[in-house]
Amino acid sequence: INAEYMGDCSVKLWATVNRRPPERIKPLTEFLGEHAFESLSHHYNENQFATAGHDLSVWDINRTAPLHTYTWDDEFINVCRYNMAETHLLLCCFRDRSVCIYDTRCQQALSKVYLTNRTNGVCWNPMNPMKFAAASDDSIAYLFDYRRLRQAERVLTGHVDVVTSVDYSPTGRELVTGSLDKSVRLWDLESTRAYGCRDIYTGKRMQRVWTVSWTQDNSFVMSGSDDFNLRLWKAYANKPLKKLSSRESRSLEYNDKLKERYADFEEIRRISKQRPLPKHIKKRTRKRRNMGLAATKHEKNAELLSKQSVPKKDIKRASVVRVAR
């Protein structure tokens, strides 16, 4: 069974296995709301789903009215996501630059964190139920731990425009982000390098990316963009899709071991970090780098003239304005 939300204030429930001709296929059930819906998330164990819009509503597929409705200061909700492990937790992002966590058991909000910029998308880590990722307007993807919301656990920088969507891999070790800079980036969260971006996918005809998703078999990444196309990318660009023979598998494993052994060599490190990028991304990346160097130089000069130590700005802590309980 598959559910979809429409712009006409309705949610329709469909049967994905149907032998009828396309013109005779009709929805099983239709749920009507008072306002248009922006997002939908299905419960992983029960026959329930949540919708986001002017409020957060929890529905049962056997009832036409919502079971519960949650609001916080009448703010509009962009995205809602159920937790895969702790299925009673709902993660939502608002248009007032905040991210909120609801507990459906006690029917109230647990905490709400206000960020410096608006959040466009959120997702839970499937292997660690206490961690989640957020896509922000400042071209950065933030990783948070629900138990410590005073600062971000990690920041992923590299995009040069608004990050619109994020999604974890089924293993929870990697993350995919989509941005308005017309690129899709894959991040290795277990990498100890400062440059954690593993792959960058772009196309000549691909426009601004609005949504990304990782398939459950951990083989592909999907993206939807402004050019009305849904693209399917390989999660690992260097791995062939065909079934490998034992000789080919041993050869690939041997090459991976060589890369791992000589990863600290300057030439190997340079090749592993090199990514083909469009001109507009290169130009804006160079401009941002120069602006960062100028800001660092300005801070050093201010410290020398004032003869006092200037506290360094921590982006992990500076990204959080306040936490409301």
C-alpha positions in Angstrom: 0.0 0.0 0.0 1.3 3.4 -0.9 0.0 6.8 0.2 0.5 10.2 -1.5 -0.3 13.7 -0.5 -1.9 16.2 -2.9 -2.2 19.9 -3.1 -6.0 19.7 -2.8 -5.9 19.0 1.0 -6.2 15.2 0.5 -4.2 12.1 1.1 -4.9 9.1 -1.1 -4.1 5.5 -0.3 -3.2 3.2 -3.3 -2.5 -0.5 -3.7 0.8 -0.9 -5.5 -0.1 -4.4 -6.7 -3.0 -4.0 -9.0 -3.8 -6.0 -12.2 -6.4 -3.6 -13.5 -5.7 -1.4 -16.5 -4.3 2.0 -15.6 -7.5 3.9 -16.5 -9.5 1.7 -14.0 -7.2 2.0 -11.0 -8.7 4.0 -8.2 -7.5 4.9 -4.7 -8.5 2.6 -1.8 -9.2 5.4 0.6 -9.0 9.2 0.6 -8.3 11.4 3.7 -9.4 15.0 3.6 -7.7 17.8 5.7 -8.5 21.4 6.4 -5.3 22.7 4.8 -2.8 21.6 2.1 -0.2 19.0 3.1 3.6 19.6 2.6 5.0 16.3 3.8 3.9 12.7 4.7 5.7 10.0 6.7 4.4 6.4 7.3 4.8 4.6 10.6 7.2 1.7 10.3 5.2 -0.8 12.5 1.6 0.3 12.7 -1.1 1.3 10.1 -0.6 5.0 10.8 1.0 8.0 9.0 1.7 11.6 9.8 1.1 14.7 7.7 2.7 18.1 8.0 1.4 21.5 6.9 -0.3 24.1 9.1 -0.2 21.5 11.8 1.2 18.0 12.5 -1.5 15.3 12.3 -1.4 11.6 13.0 -3.8 9.4 11.0 -5.0 5.8 11.1 -5.7 4.2 7.7 -9.0 2.8 9.1 -10.3 6.3 10.1 -11.1 9.4 8.1 -10.3 11.8 10.9 -6.9 12.4 12.4 -6.1 10.7 15.7 -4.0 13.5 17.1 -3.1 17.0 16.0 0.0 18.9 17.3 0.8 22.6 16.9 3.5 24.9 18.2 2.9 28.7 18.0 0.9 28.3 14.8 4.1 27.9 12.7 4.0 26.1 9.3 5.7 22.7 9.2 7.8 21.8 6.1 8.8 18.2 6.7 8.0 15.4 9.1 9.8 12.0 9.6 9.1 9.0 11.8 11.9 7.4 13.6 12.7 3.9 12.4 13.8 2.4 15.7 12.0 4.6 18.3 8.8 4.7 16.3 7.0 7.0 18.7 9.3 9.9 17.8 8.4 12.4 15.1 11.0 14.8 13.7 9.7 18.1 12.1 11.2 21.2 10.7 9.4 24.6 10.8 9.6 27.7 8.7 10.7 29.7 11.8 14.2 28.1 11.5 13.5 25.5 14.1 13.5 21.7 14.4 11.1 20.0 16.8 10.8 16.4 18.2 7.3 15.1 19.1 6.5 12.1 21.2 3.3 10.5 20.1 3.0 8.4 23.3 2.6 11.4 25.6 1.2 13.5 22.8 3.4 16.5 23.3 6.7 18.1 22.0 9.8 17.0 23.8 12.2 19.7 22.6 12.7 22.4 19.9 16.0 23.8 18.7 16.2 27.1 16.9 19.0 27.4 14.3 20.5 30.5 12.7 19.0 29.6 9.2 15.9 27.9 8.0 15.9 24.1 7.8 14.6 22.6 4.5 14.8 18.9 5.3 15.4 16.4 8.1 16.0 12.7 8.4 16.7 10.2 11.2 19.8 7.9 11.3 18.4 4.4 10.7 21.1 2.7 12.8 21.3 5.3 15.6 17.8 6.4 16.7 19.2 9.4 18.7 20.9 11.1 15.7 19.4 13.1 12.8 20.6 15.3 9.9 19.2 18.7 8.9 19.5 20.6 5.5 20.0 24.3 6.0 19.7 27.5 4.0 23.3 28.4 4.6 24.5 25.6 2.3 25.5 23.4 5.2 24.2 20.0 6.4 24.2 19.6 10.2 24.3 16.4 12.1 22.7 16.5 15.6 22.5 14.2 18.6 19.0 14.4 20.2 20.6 14.2 23.7 22.9 17.2 23.1 21.1 19.9 21.1 23.2 22.8 22.3 25.6 22.3 19.4 25.8 20.4 16.2 27.8 17.1 16.3 29.2 17.7 12.8 28.9 20.1 9.9 29.2 19.1 6.3 30.4 22.0 4.1 31.0 21.9 0.4 27.7 23.0 -1.3 27.7 26.6 -2.6 23.9 27.1 -2.4 20.9 26.1 -0.3 20.8 22.5 0.8 17.3 21.3 0.1 17.2 17.6 1.1 19.1 15.0 3.1 18.9 11.2 3.5 20.9 8.6 5.3 22.1 5.3 3.7 20.5 2.1 5.1 23.8 1.5 7.0 23.7 4.9 8.7 27.4 5.4 7.7 26.8 7.7 4.7 24.6 10.7 3.8 23.3 12.1 0.6 22.5 15.8 0.2 20.9 17.7 -2.7 21.3 21.4 -3.3 20.2 24.3 -5.4 23.7 24.4 -6.8 22.6 21.6 -9.2 24.6 18.9 -7.5 24.2 15.7 -5.4 26.9 14.9 -2.8 27.6 11.7 -1.0 29.3 11.9 2.4 31.3 9.3 4.3 30.5 9.9 7.9 33.1 7.6 9.2 35.9 9.3 7.3 38.5 11.1 9.5 39.5 13.5 6.8 38.2 17.1 6.9 37.0 16.6 3.3 34.4 14.0 3.9 32.6 14.3 0.5 33.0 10.9 -1.2 31.3 11.6 -4.6 29.7 14.5 -6.4 27.1 13.9 -9.1 26.1 16.7 -11.6 24.8 16.8 -15.1 24.8 19.3 -18.0 21.0 19.4 -18.1 20.3 18.9 -14.4 18.8 21.9 -12.7 18.2 22.7 -9.0 17.8 19.5 -6.9 14.9 19.5 -4.5 14.8 16.0 -3.2 17.2 13.0 -2.7 16.7 9.5 -1.4 18.8 6.4 -0.8 17.4 3.1 -1.9 17.0 0.4 0.8 19.4 -2.1 -1.0 22.2 0.5 -0.6 23.0 0.4 -4.3 21.4 3.6 -5.8 20.7 7.2 -4.9 17.7 9.0 -6.4 17.3 12.7 -7.1 14.5 15.0 -8.3 15.2 18.3 -9.9 13.6 21.3 -11.5 14.0 19.9 -15.0 11.1 17.5 -14.3 13.4 14.4 -14.2 14.0 11.7 -11.6 17.6 10.5 -11.8 19.0 7.2 -10.5 22.7 7.3 -9.5 25.0 4.5 -8.4 25.8 4.8 -4.7 29.4 3.7 -5.5 30.5 5.1 -8.8 33.5 2.8 -9.2 31.6 -0.5 -8.6 30.1 -2.3 -11.6 26.5 -3.3 -11.6 27.1 -6.7 -13.2 27.8 -9.9 -11.2 31.5 -10.2 -10.7 33.6 -13.3 -11.1 35.9 -14.4 -8.3 38.9 -13.0 -10.3 37.3 -9.6 -10.8 36.3 -9.4 -7.1 39.8 -10.2 -5.9 41.2 -7.6 -8.3 38.9 -4.9 -6.9 39.7 -5.9 -3.3 43.4 -5.7 -4.1 43.0 -2.2 -5.6 41.1 -1.0 -2.6 43.8 -2.3 -0.3 46.4 -0.5 -2.3 44.5 2.8 -2.0 44.1 2.3 1.7 47.7 1.5 2.2 49.1 4.5 0.3 46.3 7.0 1.2 48.8 9.3 2.9 50.9 9.8 -0.2 50.6 13.3 -1.6 49.7 12.2 -5.2 47.2 9.5 -4.1 45.6 12.0 -1.7 45.3 14.6 -4.5 43.8 12.1 -6.9 41.3 10.8 -4.3 40.1 14.4 -3.5 39.8 15.5 -7.1 36.3 15.8 -8.4 35.1 17.2 -11.8 32.8 20.2 -11.0 30.9 22.6 -13.3 32.3 26.1 -13.8 29.7 27.8 -11.7 30.4 25.6 -8.6 34.2 26.1 -9.1 33.8 29.9 -9.3 31.6 30.2 -6.2 33.8 27.8 -4.3 36.9 29.9 -5.1 35.0 33.0 -4.1 34.0 31.5 -0.8 37.5 30.4 -0.1 38.9 33.9 -0.7 36.2 35.4 1.6 37.1 32.9 4.3 40.8 33.8 4.0 39.9 37.5 4.2 37.8 37.0 7.3 40.6 35.1 9.0 43.1 37.8 8.2 40.7 40.5 9.5 40.3 38.6 12.8 44.1 38.3 13.2 44.6 42.0 12.6 41.8 42.9 15.0 43.5 40.7 17.6 46.9 42.4 17.1 45.4 45.9 17.3 43.3 45.3 20.4 46.1 43.3 22.1 43.4 41.0 23.4 42.6 37.4 22.4 39.6 37.3 20.1 37.4 34.2 20.7 37.3 31.9 17.7 33.9 31.3 16.1 32.8 27.7 16.5 30.3 26.9 13.7 28.9 23.9 15.5 27.9 26.0 18.5 27.1 29.2 16.5 24.6 27.4 14.4 22.2 26.9 17.4 20.4 30.0 18.7 18.5 28.4 21.6 16.8 25.1 22.7 13.3 25.2 24.0 11.9 22.3 26.2 
